[in-house]
Each structure stands twice: as C-alpha cells, then as structure tokens.
Amino acid sequence: MAKSRQWWDEGGKPAGIRTVSFCSALGTQTADGYIFETENHDDIRKMLDYWPQVDFDVPPAFDMAARFVQQGMKVS
C-alpha cells in the first residue's frame, strides 16, 4: 500500500506517463490490463524498475479506434 501511495499520490510516477485505463475481465483468469501512454521509453523503464515484483508484458500499441475513424467508420 505504501509503495502504491508513493507512486500514485506522492509523485513517484514519472510525469511523462499518462494512465489511460485499467481493465480486468470478470470471472476469468485473464491477466489485468494496464494501459499507459508516454512519449519517452525512459519513463517505461522507470516504471518497470520501480515495480520489479510485477510481471509486466510491454508490447507496443496503437489506437485502433482512431485508425477506424480515419477510414471513415463511425466509432463512438
């Protein structure tokens, strides 16, 4: 709890990381999803170093909805 408080409430999280979403699938064994956005790979490294006990899988990602909108689809 203290480590989480330091990260989220007391400025431990790098300023360049924006928390986009936390996702979880109820009633399954599916891993939780934490979605962050940053322009700086160093911020991701700082996050991984701060939380060594968490097994992060850090794939690159893109906003599929934005791509669909660019193609003229009505995504809301």
C-alpha positions as CSV (number, residue, x, y, z in Angstrom):
1,M,0.0,0.0,0.0
2,A,2.8,2.4,0.9
3,K,4.6,1.8,-2.4
4,S,1.4,2.4,-4.3
5,R,0.6,5.6,-2.4
6,Q,4.2,6.9,-3.1
7,W,3.8,6.1,-6.9
8,W,0.2,7.4,-7.4
9,D,-0.3,10.1,-4.8
10,E,3.2,11.4,-3.8
11,G,4.7,12.0,-7.2
12,G,6.7,8.7,-7.7
13,K,5.2,8.1,-11.1
14,P,7.2,9.8,-13.9
15,A,5.4,12.9,-15.1
16,G,5.5,11.7,-18.7
17,I,3.4,8.6,-18.1
18,R,-0.3,9.1,-18.6
19,T,-2.6,6.4,-17.2
20,V,-5.2,5.6,-19.9
21,S,-7.0,2.6,-18.5
22,F,-7.1,-0.3,-16.1
23,C,-9.0,-3.3,-17.4
24,S,-10.0,-6.6,-15.9
25,A,-12.1,-9.5,-17.3
26,L,-14.5,-10.6,-14.5
27,G,-14.9,-14.3,-13.9
28,T,-11.8,-15.3,-15.8
29,Q,-8.1,-16.0,-15.3
30,T,-7.2,-13.4,-17.9
31,A,-4.5,-11.0,-16.8
32,D,-5.4,-7.5,-15.9
33,G,-4.5,-4.8,-18.4
34,Y,-2.9,-1.5,-17.5
35,I,-2.7,0.9,-20.4
36,F,-0.2,3.8,-20.2
37,E,0.8,6.3,-22.7
38,T,4.2,8.1,-22.9
39,E,6.5,9.7,-25.5
40,N,9.6,8.6,-23.6
41,H,10.9,5.0,-23.3
42,D,12.8,6.0,-20.2
43,D,9.6,6.6,-18.4
44,I,8.6,3.0,-19.1
45,R,12.0,1.8,-17.9
46,K,11.5,3.8,-14.6
47,M,8.1,2.2,-14.1
48,L,9.5,-1.3,-14.6
49,D,12.4,-0.6,-12.3
50,Y,10.0,0.8,-9.6
51,W,7.7,-2.3,-9.7
52,P,10.1,-5.3,-10.1
53,Q,7.7,-7.6,-8.4
54,V,5.1,-7.1,-11.1
55,D,5.4,-9.2,-14.3
56,F,4.8,-6.6,-16.9
57,D,4.3,-7.5,-20.6
58,V,5.1,-4.3,-22.5
59,P,4.0,-4.6,-26.2
60,P,3.9,-1.6,-28.5
61,A,0.4,-0.5,-29.2
62,F,-1.7,1.9,-31.3
63,D,-5.2,3.3,-31.1
64,M,-7.3,1.1,-33.4
65,A,-10.4,3.3,-33.0
66,A,-8.5,6.3,-34.3
67,R,-7.4,4.3,-37.3
68,F,-11.0,3.2,-38.0
69,V,-12.2,6.9,-37.7
70,Q,-9.5,7.9,-40.2
71,Q,-11.0,5.3,-42.6
72,G,-14.5,6.9,-42.2
73,M,-16.0,4.5,-39.7
74,K,-18.4,5.8,-37.1
75,V,-16.7,4.7,-33.9
76,S,-18.1,6.0,-30.6
